[in-house]
Amino acid sequence: MNLKRFTLIAAFALLILIFARPSGAQAALKPALIEDKVILYTDSEPYTFRFINLDSGAKVTFSSSKEAVIKIKDSKAVPLKKGKSTVTVKIKQNKKTYKLKVKFTVKNVPKQKTAGDYKKLADETIKRLKSELLDKKGAYLDYGDGTYCTSQKALDREMFKGLCKFKAFTVIVSDLKFVRSEEEYMDMFPFLSEITLEDPRDYSNCISLIVSNTKKPTAFSAQEIAVDFALSGGDVSFLNKSEKSLYKKIVKAAKKLEKDNVYDTVKAIHDYIIKKFEYETDETNKDRYGLESAIKTGKTVCSGYAKYFNSLCKALGINAQFVIGSTGGVPGDHGWNLVEIGHKWYGVDVTWDDGGKNEKGKNIYNYKYFLIADEDMKKDHTWEESRYPEAVSKDLGTIYINLEKYPVLNGAKDALAYIKDFATKFAASKSKQTKLEFRELTAGSEAFEAINKELNAYGSTLGVHWKDWKNETDGRGKVYKITLYKK
């Protein structure tokens, strides 16, 4: 074997080892738990652990520090008696072992009155509160005689109904443990500008919760509010026919976009919307702001882009928010998104990333506003920052800032097709030398293997050879550069 051939084979082997390591945008994200502190009552249902970035093939085991307080059964935490216990969750995935902990506090259930007492007390309380709210020129929900919430699911549904219709209303719950925090309600109902829960009034196990929503939702229609709530994990039983139809369309589209990790899924959603939507310039189109119209016609403005991004993320369990702000000095004249990946928030403006179509009618995908920090978004966007999570990390979006410089290949199939076409055109040209450059988004050695196969299978028959293999890493991805030449 001559020295030149041995050197080439050695270089191939070294590159395979390098590229086989996961890196960049495709590196596996660490699994995590939604909650690390949980309060339960002795009559609570078993608690289901909720994970982020858990692979389908992961092995998960649980252990409780005090099994007399918290017992693990069927991968759920069962509260047994008053006390505290720490559950250690051991996860094996991606050939790594992770240990996560959840601290449980179990409280005794307060002594309850009979159902008859509850009903009588609820009747009296509702009548009095209705009278008070009418005197204050507020509004109230018509619960009917004796209707009140006896579960968190029922309370969530009543909160949703009230927030869609009123600026002030009251709900009656049978136990304070069903009430979420203001922060949780803000996350559940992203259309809210503000929600204030006044101190609950305890009437011997019957609690009144007075809700003040300073601004009724304006960016979302009632239909969109209902669908958004359902996508956020709420009850879908109250959706009407049109709401259910829109909900199903979103879920169906979302399932086709789900990838192996959150990063890839968010990018797929971003690209899908750019491909599907065209910016509506006709100001006489009254439906241009609506989500249903956007999905049906493919024409919309920024709100349609942002609403669809928000909805598709939520349909796949990805935390996202719709941001109302400004890009031209007029408050509320633009909408975009925030999305959470790996416990970090990032800004996304799909509308401004839509480059329209080129002369061949193909979509132009820009990524200047894809997974960026507030610092970069502030250069031409303004918003009421206190209303939204902070996006401070720059570790995801940098790969795409100059993406348009190189062709983007995603996997061996794309690489093979591109390289074959490139080598064929070069062979037919008068050029003696050229550079093959592209960005490869798939982790591992797929790109290298594709190039190796392509150039060996087609290059020799075409009289095309290669040298000076280089790869450059920027942000979370690799750019490959290869010199092709003819003898």
HELIX and SHEET records of a PDB file:
HELIX    1   1 LEU A    3  PHE A   19  1                                  17    
HELIX    2   2 GLY A   24  GLN A   26  5                                   3    
HELIX    3   3 ALA A  115  ASP A  135  1                                  21    
HELIX    4   4 GLN A  152  LYS A  165  1                                  14    
HELIX    5   5 LEU A  176  PHE A  178  5                                   3    
HELIX    6   6 GLU A  182  MET A  188  1                                   7    
HELIX    7   7 ALA A  222  LEU A  231  1                                  10    
HELIX    8   8 LYS A  241  LEU A  257  1                                  17    
HELIX    9   9 VAL A  262  LYS A  276  1                                  15    
HELIX   10  10 LEU A  291  THR A  297  1                                   7    
HELIX   11  11 CYS A  302  ALA A  315  1                                  14    
HELIX   12  12 VAL A  350  ASP A  353  1                                   4    
HELIX   13  13 ASP A  374  MET A  377  1                                   4    
HELIX   14  14 GLU A  385  ARG A  387  5                                   3    
HELIX   15  15 GLY A  397  TYR A  400  5                                   4    
HELIX   16  16 LEU A  403  LYS A  405  5                                   3    
HELIX   17  17 ALA A  412  ALA A  428  1                                  17    
HELIX   18  18 GLU A  446  GLU A  454  1                                   9    
HELIX   19  19 LEU A  455  GLY A  459  3                                   5    
HELIX   20  20 SER A  460  LEU A  462  1                                   3    
SHEET    1   A 2 ALA A  32  LEU A  33  0                                        
SHEET    2   A 2 PHE A  51  ILE A  52 -1                                        
SHEET    1   B 4 LYS A  37  TYR A  41  0                                        
SHEET    2   B 4 LYS A  96  LYS A 107  1                                        
SHEET    3   B 4 GLY A  83  GLN A  93 -1                                        
SHEET    4   B 4 LYS A  59  SER A  64 -1                                        
SHEET    1   C 3 TYR A  47  THR A  48  0                                        
SHEET    2   C 3 LYS A  76  PRO A  79 -1                                        
SHEET    3   C 3 ILE A  70  LYS A  73 -1                                        
SHEET    1   D 3 ALA A 168  VAL A 173  0                                        
SHEET    2   D 3 ILE A 207  SER A 212 -1                                        
SHEET    3   D 3 THR A 196  LEU A 197 -1                                        
SHEET    1   E 3 ALA A 168  VAL A 173  0                                        
SHEET    2   E 3 ILE A 207  SER A 212 -1                                        
SHEET    3   E 3 ARG A 201  ASP A 202 -1                                        
SHEET    1   F 2 GLU A 278  TYR A 279  0                                        
SHEET    2   F 2 LYS A 299  THR A 300  1                                        
SHEET    1   G 5 PHE A 370  ILE A 372  0                                        
SHEET    2   G 5 LYS A 344  VAL A 348 -1                                        
SHEET    3   G 5 HIS A 334  ILE A 341 -1                                        
SHEET    4   G 5 ALA A 320  SER A 326 -1                                        
SHEET    5   G 5 THR A 382  TRP A 383 -1                                        
SHEET    1   H 2 ASP A 354  LYS A 357  0                                        
SHEET    2   H 2 ASN A 363  TYR A 365 -1                                        
SHEET    1   I 4 VAL A 408  LEU A 409  0                                        
SHEET    2   I 4 GLN A 433  GLU A 440  1                                        
SHEET    3   I 4 GLY A 477  LYS A 486 -1                                        
SHEET    4   I 4 VAL A 464  ASP A 474 -1                                        
END                                                                             
